[in-house]
Amino acid sequence: MTIQEQLEKLRATRDAQQKKLNEVAQKSMDESRSMDTGEKEEFDSIEDQIKSLDDDIDRLTRLLAVQAKSAVPAAQIVQENGSATDPKRAAGAASGKGPALIHSRRNEEQGIGFARFAMAMYAGKGDVSSAKAFADNTFRDDVRLNEIMKAAVAAGNTTDPSWAGNLVQYQNLSSEFVDFLRPRTIIGQLGQGNVPGLRRVPFNVRIPGKTAKGRAQWVGEGFRKPVTKSGYDATELKWAKIAGISVITEELARFSDPSIQILVRDDLSDAVIERMDEDFVDPAKAAATGAGLSPASITNGVTAIPSTGDVYADIQALWATADDTNLPVSSAVYITDSATARRLSGLRNPLMAREFPNVSMTGGDIDGVPLVVSNYVPSGMFILAFASEIYLADDGVVTIDVSREATIIMDDDANATPTIAQIQSMFQTNQLAIRAERFVNWKKRRPQAVSYLTGVEWGNPVDAGGGGG
């Protein structure tokens, strides 16, 4: 953050505090009385904060003025494709004073910075110095990447402000990769915009819950009171992770260009996207323990409702359980595949007006209930879920590890018996193994949180029957 940006931030904060101060004073004046004890304390506290902000603003204003006096004007802006025969540039070189170089940073696709960091580590074969040299040579204009490589030292401590500052750069770059990943997943879309989000909880916690409610009765004078009981259980969300390994050749890593960086990034993220979305909604996905520790899908154990072909009758059937259970309708969300969403968007009533004008093949809403679309939802499946009734534990970070010495079983089935041909040495074949991991877990807060339709084929876009089959 620059001094000017910090000044603007401080001034905005001061304006907000001044507004609060005025409101505290105005309240007592409107009621024609003196301030009470609480109002006096609040007034004094805000006033102290304003004084402190004024002091900070004054210091930074003076510092900015000092820097402005000592600033040296740029002789020229030298672009990367500038001519070396430029007269002004030649004059600067002849005088021994080179022109001022002003570098602009291009707006890269999300995830490219993270992929470059990974590629540098691949090329360095785990050696930080080699990775830094590769980054300096190949990505010399990537300021953030080079700051990260400078911070990648063998040891350090969190009391060193310069080291901690560079760690922030690493977190920002990691988040850039997550930003590319999350909006493409069902879980990533939940909680974005007007779509309700899942109920966030930490990992490895025990959450008590009630399975049956106690009931009270009316009792006349002198009569025996009934005995009632409630049912309780507990839910646990343990550590669970999605992992994938990609293998590339050293030549691919060494002679990378933007297209190769995108390839590495997409390969790592697509595998996580596919597994998250498939297992989140696949009715056949049951909870697993041991080596394959993973959560059950939100539809697992739910009785499917066969579609009648009438969109309105089907939606009413979806809501039957929710209506009986008194679930919070404000957290309701529909989830389906893009083909079903496309058919919905094309349905017409007898007057040829769209039945669901807010629906498109990428989402929208049906009568105010958001619609989330994913290509990983099984064809013809339409889900009603109550987001606040589904727990989610997610650390939001994708961890990348690299090895060139490992021996890898080149098989996407971790439980299969490998053949000799599938076992490859990364060192012997000049390959690099890249592993991506993400910790995430979910569980329904109550069984009635999800209902779903199967066999959905709602009408023909040119039918005039109001969406019927």
C-alpha positions as CSV (number, residue, x, y, z in Angstrom):
1,M,0.0,0.0,0.0
2,T,1.3,3.5,-0.9
3,I,1.4,6.5,1.4
4,Q,-1.4,8.1,-0.7
5,E,-3.6,5.0,-0.4
6,Q,-3.0,4.8,3.3
7,L,-3.9,8.5,3.6
8,E,-7.2,8.0,1.8
9,K,-8.0,5.0,4.0
10,L,-7.3,7.0,7.2
11,R,-9.4,10.0,5.9
12,A,-12.3,7.7,5.1
13,T,-12.1,6.1,8.6
14,R,-12.0,9.6,10.2
15,D,-15.1,10.7,8.3
16,A,-16.9,7.6,9.5
17,Q,-15.9,8.3,13.1
18,Q,-16.9,11.9,12.8
19,K,-20.3,10.9,11.6
20,K,-20.7,8.6,14.6
21,L,-19.6,11.4,17.0
22,N,-22.2,13.7,15.5
23,E,-24.9,11.0,15.9
24,V,-24.1,10.4,19.6
25,A,-24.3,14.2,20.3
26,Q,-27.5,14.6,18.2
27,K,-29.4,11.9,20.1
28,S,-29.2,13.7,23.4
29,M,-30.0,17.1,21.8
30,D,-33.1,15.6,20.0
31,E,-34.3,14.4,23.4
32,S,-33.5,17.8,25.1
33,R,-31.3,16.2,27.8
34,S,-27.7,15.9,28.8
35,M,-25.6,12.9,27.7
36,D,-25.9,9.8,29.9
37,T,-22.9,8.0,31.2
38,G,-22.7,5.6,28.3
39,E,-23.0,8.3,25.8
40,K,-20.3,10.4,27.4
41,E,-17.9,7.4,27.4
42,E,-18.7,6.6,23.8
43,F,-18.3,10.3,22.8
44,D,-14.9,10.5,24.5
45,S,-13.7,7.3,23.0
46,I,-14.6,8.3,19.5
47,E,-13.1,11.7,20.1
48,D,-9.8,10.1,21.1
49,Q,-9.9,7.9,18.0
50,I,-10.4,11.0,15.8
51,K,-7.4,12.7,17.5
52,S,-5.2,9.7,16.9
53,L,-6.3,9.5,13.2
54,D,-5.6,13.2,12.8
55,D,-2.1,12.7,14.1
56,D,-1.5,9.8,11.7
57,I,-2.9,11.8,8.8
58,D,-0.7,14.8,9.7
59,R,2.5,12.6,9.9
60,L,1.8,10.9,6.5
61,T,0.9,14.2,4.9
62,R,4.3,15.6,6.0
63,L,6.1,12.4,4.8
64,L,4.4,12.7,1.4
65,A,5.5,16.3,1.1
66,V,9.1,15.3,1.9
67,Q,9.1,12.5,-0.7
68,A,7.6,14.8,-3.3
69,K,10.5,17.3,-2.8
70,S,13.1,14.6,-3.2
71,A,11.5,12.8,-6.1
72,V,13.4,12.7,-9.4
73,P,11.3,13.1,-12.6
74,A,11.5,10.2,-15.0
75,A,13.4,10.9,-18.1
76,Q,11.1,8.8,-20.1
77,I,9.1,5.6,-20.1
78,V,10.9,2.8,-21.7
79,Q,8.6,0.1,-22.8
80,E,9.7,-3.5,-23.3
81,N,9.6,-3.1,-27.1
82,G,11.2,0.3,-27.1
83,S,13.9,1.2,-29.6
84,A,17.5,1.1,-28.4
85,T,18.3,3.8,-30.9
86,D,15.9,6.3,-29.3
87,P,17.9,9.7,-29.3
88,K,16.9,10.5,-25.7
89,R,17.8,7.0,-24.6
90,A,21.2,7.2,-26.3
91,A,21.8,10.6,-24.7
92,G,21.1,9.2,-21.3
93,A,23.5,6.3,-21.9
94,A,26.2,8.6,-23.2
95,S,26.0,10.8,-20.0
96,G,26.3,7.7,-17.8
97,K,22.8,8.3,-16.5
98,G,20.4,5.7,-17.7
99,P,16.7,6.6,-18.3
100,A,14.2,5.9,-15.6
101,L,12.5,2.5,-16.2
102,I,8.8,2.4,-15.5
103,H,7.5,-1.1,-15.6
104,S,3.8,-1.8,-15.9
105,R,2.2,-5.0,-14.7
106,R,-0.1,-6.9,-17.1
107,N,-3.4,-8.3,-15.9
108,E,-2.8,-12.0,-16.0
109,E,-5.5,-14.7,-15.9
110,Q,-6.3,-15.8,-12.3
111,G,-4.1,-18.6,-11.3
112,I,-1.2,-17.8,-13.6
113,G,0.9,-16.4,-10.7
114,F,0.5,-19.5,-8.7
115,A,1.3,-21.7,-11.7
116,R,4.5,-19.7,-12.3
117,F,5.5,-20.2,-8.7
118,A,4.9,-24.0,-9.1
119,M,6.9,-24.0,-12.4
120,A,9.8,-22.2,-10.8
121,M,9.9,-24.8,-8.0
122,Y,9.7,-27.6,-10.5
123,A,12.6,-26.2,-12.5
124,G,14.6,-25.8,-9.3
125,K,14.1,-29.4,-8.4
126,G,13.3,-28.4,-4.8
127,D,16.4,-26.1,-4.5
128,V,15.3,-22.6,-3.6
129,S,18.3,-20.9,-5.1
130,S,17.8,-22.7,-8.4
131,A,14.1,-21.9,-8.4
132,K,14.8,-18.2,-7.8
133,A,17.4,-18.1,-10.6
134,F,14.8,-19.7,-12.9
135,A,12.1,-17.2,-11.9
136,D,14.5,-14.2,-12.3
137,N,15.4,-15.4,-15.8
138,T,12.0,-16.5,-17.1
139,F,9.5,-14.3,-15.2
140,R,11.7,-11.3,-14.5
141,D,8.7,-8.9,-14.8
142,D,6.6,-10.7,-12.3
143,V,7.2,-8.6,-9.2
144,R,5.1,-10.6,-6.8
145,L,6.7,-13.9,-7.9
146,N,10.2,-12.5,-7.3
147,E,9.2,-11.2,-3.9
148,I,8.0,-14.7,-3.0
149,M,11.2,-16.3,-4.2
150,K,13.3,-13.8,-2.2
151,A,11.3,-14.8,0.9
152,A,11.7,-18.6,0.3
153,V,14.6,-19.1,2.8
154,A,15.5,-22.2,4.7
155,A,14.5,-20.7,8.1
156,G,13.1,-17.7,9.7
157,N,10.9,-16.4,12.5
158,T,7.6,-14.6,12.6
159,T,9.1,-11.6,14.6
160,D,11.0,-10.5,11.5
161,P,8.6,-8.0,9.8
162,S,10.2,-8.2,6.4
163,W,9.9,-12.0,6.4
164,A,6.3,-11.9,7.6
165,G,5.5,-9.3,4.9
166,N,6.7,-11.6,2.2
167,L,4.6,-14.4,3.6
168,V,1.6,-12.3,3.0
169,Q,2.5,-12.2,-0.7
170,Y,2.6,-16.1,-0.8
171,Q,-0.9,-16.2,0.8
172,N,-2.2,-13.7,-1.7
173,L,-0.9,-15.8,-4.6
174,S,-2.3,-19.0,-3.2
175,S,-5.7,-17.3,-2.8
176,E,-5.4,-16.3,-6.5
177,F,-5.4,-20.0,-7.4
178,V,-8.3,-20.7,-5.1
179,D,-10.3,-17.8,-6.6
180,F,-9.9,-19.5,-10.0
181,L,-11.1,-22.8,-8.5
182,R,-14.0,-21.9,-6.2
183,P,-16.5,-20.1,-8.5
184,R,-16.5,-23.1,-10.8
185,T,-17.6,-25.6,-8.1
186,I,-21.1,-26.0,-6.6
187,I,-19.7,-25.3,-3.2
188,G,-17.9,-22.2,-4.5
189,Q,-21.1,-20.8,-6.0
190,L,-23.0,-21.3,-2.7
191,G,-22.6,-18.0,-0.8
192,Q,-21.8,-15.9,-3.8
193,G,-24.1,-13.0,-4.8
194,N,-27.7,-13.8,-3.8
195,V,-27.0,-17.5,-3.4
196,P,-27.2,-18.7,0.3
197,G,-24.0,-20.2,1.7
198,L,-23.5,-23.4,3.6
199,R,-23.1,-23.4,7.4
200,R,-19.4,-23.0,8.1
201,V,-17.8,-25.0,10.9
202,P,-14.2,-25.9,11.8
203,F,-12.6,-29.3,11.3
204,N,-12.6,-31.9,14.1
205,V,-15.4,-30.5,16.1
206,R,-18.3,-32.3,17.8
207,I,-21.6,-30.7,17.2
208,P,-24.5,-31.8,19.5
209,G,-28.0,-32.0,18.0
210,K,-31.5,-33.0,18.7
211,T,-33.2,-36.0,16.9
212,A,-36.6,-35.8,18.7
213,K,-38.4,-33.0,20.5
214,G,-40.0,-33.2,23.9
215,R,-43.7,-32.5,24.1
216,A,-45.6,-30.8,26.9
217,Q,-49.4,-31.3,27.7
218,W,-52.2,-29.4,29.3
219,V,-52.7,-30.5,32.9
220,G,-55.7,-29.9,35.1
221,E,-55.5,-29.0,38.8
222,G,-54.4,-31.9,40.9
223,F,-53.8,-34.2,38.0
224,R,-50.5,-36.1,37.2
225,K,-48.1,-34.3,34.9
226,P,-46.9,-36.3,31.9
227,V,-43.2,-37.3,31.5
228,T,-41.5,-36.4,28.3
229,K,-38.1,-36.9,26.7
230,S,-36.0,-35.6,23.8
231,G,-33.6,-37.4,21.6
232,Y,-30.0,-36.2,21.0
233,D,-27.0,-37.1,18.9
234,A,-23.7,-35.5,17.8
235,T,-22.1,-34.8,14.4
236,E,-18.4,-34.7,13.7
237,L,-16.6,-33.3,10.7
238,K,-13.1,-34.8,10.7
239,W,-10.2,-33.9,8.4
240,A,-10.9,-35.1,4.9
241,K,-9.0,-34.1,1.8
242,I,-9.2,-34.3,-2.0
243,A,-5.8,-35.1,-3.6
244,G,-4.5,-35.5,-7.1
245,I,-1.1,-36.0,-8.8
246,S,-0.1,-34.7,-12.2
247,V,3.2,-35.7,-13.9
248,I,5.0,-33.5,-16.5
249,T,8.4,-33.8,-18.1
250,E,11.3,-31.6,-17.0
251,E,11.5,-30.3,-20.5
252,L,7.9,-29.0,-20.3
253,A,8.7,-27.3,-17.0
254,R,12.0,-25.8,-18.1
255,F,10.8,-24.4,-21.4
256,S,7.5,-23.1,-20.2
257,D,5.4,-20.5,-21.8
258,P,2.0,-19.1,-20.8
259,S,0.1,-21.9,-22.5
260,I,2.0,-24.5,-20.4
261,Q,1.4,-22.6,-17.2
262,I,-2.4,-22.6,-18.0
263,L,-2.1,-26.3,-18.7
264,V,-0.5,-27.1,-15.3
265,R,-3.0,-24.8,-13.4
266,D,-6.0,-26.3,-15.2
267,D,-4.9,-29.9,-14.7
268,L,-4.5,-29.4,-11.0
269,S,-7.7,-27.6,-10.5
270,D,-10.0,-29.6,-12.8
271,A,-9.3,-32.8,-10.9
272,V,-10.3,-31.2,-7.6
273,I,-13.4,-29.5,-9.2
274,E,-14.6,-32.8,-10.7
275,R,-14.2,-34.8,-7.5
276,M,-15.8,-32.1,-5.3
277,D,-18.8,-31.6,-7.5
278,E,-19.5,-35.2,-8.3
279,D,-19.2,-36.4,-4.7
280,F,-21.2,-33.4,-3.3
281,V,-24.4,-34.5,-5.2
282,D,-23.9,-38.1,-6.3
283,P,-26.7,-40.2,-4.6
284,A,-24.4,-43.3,-4.7
285,K,-21.6,-41.6,-2.8
286,A,-21.7,-42.9,0.8
287,A,-19.4,-41.9,3.6
288,A,-16.1,-43.7,3.6
289,T,-13.5,-44.4,6.3
290,G,-9.8,-45.5,6.3
291,A,-7.7,-44.8,3.2
292,G,-10.6,-43.3,1.3
293,L,-11.9,-41.1,4.2
294,S,-14.6,-38.9,2.6
295,P,-18.1,-37.5,3.3
296,A,-21.4,-38.8,1.9
297,S,-23.0,-36.7,-0.7
298,I,-25.9,-34.4,0.4
299,T,-28.3,-36.7,-1.6
300,N,-27.0,-40.0,-0.2
301,G,-29.8,-41.7,1.7
302,V,-32.5,-39.5,0.3
303,T,-35.4,-41.2,-1.5
304,A,-35.5,-39.9,-5.1
305,I,-38.7,-38.4,-6.4
306,P,-39.4,-39.5,-10.0
307,S,-40.3,-36.6,-12.3
308,T,-43.8,-36.5,-13.7
309,G,-42.9,-34.4,-16.6
310,D,-44.9,-31.4,-15.2
311,V,-42.4,-28.8,-13.9
312,Y,-44.9,-27.3,-11.4
313,A,-46.1,-30.6,-10.0
314,D,-42.4,-31.7,-9.7
315,I,-41.4,-28.6,-7.8
316,Q,-44.3,-28.9,-5.5
317,A,-43.3,-32.5,-4.7
318,L,-39.7,-31.3,-4.0
319,W,-41.0,-28.9,-1.3
320,A,-43.4,-31.3,0.4
321,T,-40.8,-32.5,3.0
322,A,-39.5,-29.0,3.6
323,D,-43.0,-27.7,4.2
324,D,-43.7,-30.5,6.7
325,T,-40.3,-29.9,8.5
326,N,-40.5,-26.1,8.7
327,L,-37.0,-25.6,7.1
328,P,-35.7,-22.0,6.6
329,V,-36.9,-21.1,3.1
330,S,-34.4,-18.2,3.0
331,S,-31.6,-20.7,2.5
332,A,-33.2,-22.7,-0.2
333,V,-31.3,-23.3,-3.5
334,Y,-31.9,-25.4,-6.5
335,I,-29.0,-27.4,-8.1
336,T,-29.1,-29.0,-11.5
337,D,-27.2,-29.7,-14.7
338,S,-26.8,-27.2,-17.6
339,A,-29.0,-29.2,-20.0
340,T,-32.0,-29.1,-17.5
341,A,-31.3,-25.4,-16.9
342,R,-31.3,-24.7,-20.6
343,R,-34.6,-26.5,-21.1
344,L,-36.1,-24.5,-18.2
345,S,-35.0,-21.2,-19.8
346,G,-36.7,-22.2,-23.0
347,L,-40.1,-23.2,-21.7
348,R,-43.0,-21.1,-23.0
349,N,-46.5,-20.6,-21.8
350,P,-49.5,-20.6,-24.2
351,L,-48.8,-16.9,-25.0
352,M,-45.2,-17.9,-25.9
353,A,-43.8,-15.9,-23.0
354,R,-41.0,-17.5,-21.0
355,E,-42.2,-19.5,-18.0
356,F,-39.0,-18.8,-16.0
357,P,-37.6,-15.5,-17.3
358,N,-34.8,-15.4,-14.7
359,V,-33.4,-18.7,-15.6
360,S,-30.5,-19.2,-18.0
361,M,-28.2,-22.2,-18.8
362,T,-25.7,-20.8,-16.3
363,G,-28.1,-20.2,-13.4
364,G,-30.5,-17.6,-12.2
365,D,-33.6,-18.1,-10.0
366,I,-37.0,-19.7,-10.0
367,D,-39.6,-17.6,-8.1
368,G,-36.8,-16.1,-6.0
369,V,-35.0,-19.3,-5.2
370,P,-31.4,-19.3,-6.7
371,L,-30.5,-21.9,-9.2
372,V,-26.9,-23.3,-9.2
373,V,-25.7,-25.1,-12.4
374,S,-22.9,-27.6,-12.7
375,N,-21.9,-30.0,-15.4
376,Y,-21.1,-32.6,-12.8
377,V,-24.7,-33.0,-11.7
378,P,-26.1,-36.2,-13.2
379,S,-28.3,-35.7,-16.2
380,G,-32.0,-35.2,-15.4
381,M,-31.3,-34.5,-11.7
382,F,-32.9,-31.5,-10.0
383,I,-32.0,-30.9,-6.3
384,L,-33.6,-28.7,-3.6
385,A,-31.2,-28.0,-0.8
386,F,-31.3,-25.8,2.2
387,A,-27.8,-24.4,2.5
388,S,-28.0,-23.4,6.1
389,E,-28.8,-27.0,7.0
390,I,-25.6,-28.3,5.5
391,Y,-22.3,-28.1,7.5
392,L,-19.1,-27.2,5.6
393,A,-15.5,-27.5,6.9
394,D,-13.1,-26.0,4.3
395,D,-9.7,-24.4,4.9
396,G,-9.9,-22.8,1.4
397,V,-6.2,-23.5,0.5
398,V,-4.8,-25.7,-2.3
399,T,-1.5,-27.2,-1.2
400,I,1.1,-28.0,-4.0
401,D,4.1,-30.3,-3.5
402,V,6.6,-31.3,-6.1
403,S,9.1,-34.2,-6.4
404,R,11.5,-35.5,-9.0
405,E,12.9,-38.4,-7.0
406,A,9.6,-40.2,-6.2
407,T,8.4,-43.4,-7.8
408,I,4.9,-43.0,-9.1
409,I,2.2,-45.6,-9.9
410,M,0.7,-44.1,-13.0
411,D,-2.9,-45.1,-12.3
412,D,-5.9,-43.0,-11.4
413,D,-7.2,-45.9,-9.2
414,A,-5.4,-45.7,-5.9
415,N,-6.7,-49.1,-4.8
416,A,-5.8,-51.1,-7.9
417,T,-2.9,-53.5,-8.1
418,P,-0.2,-51.8,-10.2
419,T,1.5,-53.4,-13.1
420,I,5.3,-53.1,-13.6
421,A,4.7,-50.8,-16.6
422,Q,2.7,-48.4,-14.4
423,I,5.6,-47.9,-11.9
424,Q,7.8,-45.0,-13.1
425,S,10.8,-43.3,-11.5
426,M,10.5,-39.5,-11.9
427,F,14.3,-39.2,-11.7
428,Q,15.0,-41.9,-14.3
429,T,12.5,-40.6,-16.8
430,N,13.1,-36.9,-16.3
431,Q,9.6,-36.2,-15.0
432,L,8.2,-34.1,-12.2
433,A,5.3,-35.2,-10.0
434,I,3.0,-32.5,-8.8
435,R,0.6,-33.1,-6.0
436,A,-2.4,-31.0,-5.2
437,E,-4.4,-31.4,-2.0
438,R,-7.4,-29.6,-0.5
439,F,-9.0,-30.2,2.9
440,V,-12.8,-30.1,2.8
441,N,-15.7,-31.9,4.4
442,W,-19.5,-31.6,4.6
443,K,-22.5,-33.1,6.2
444,K,-26.2,-32.5,6.4
445,R,-27.3,-30.9,9.6
446,R,-30.6,-32.8,9.4
447,P,-31.8,-35.5,7.0
448,Q,-34.6,-33.4,5.5
449,A,-32.2,-30.7,4.3
450,V,-32.2,-32.1,0.7
451,S,-34.7,-33.6,-1.7
452,Y,-34.2,-34.3,-5.4
453,L,-35.9,-35.3,-8.6
454,T,-34.7,-37.8,-11.2
455,G,-35.5,-38.3,-14.9
456,V,-36.3,-34.7,-15.4
457,E,-37.1,-33.8,-19.0
458,W,-39.4,-30.8,-18.6
459,G,-41.2,-30.2,-21.9
460,N,-40.1,-28.9,-25.2
461,P,-39.1,-25.2,-25.6
462,V,-41.7,-24.7,-28.3
463,D,-44.5,-26.4,-26.5
464,A,-47.4,-24.2,-25.5
465,G,-48.5,-26.4,-22.6
466,G,-46.9,-24.4,-19.7
467,G,-43.9,-26.8,-19.2
468,G,-45.7,-30.1,-19.2
469,G,-44.2,-33.3,-20.7
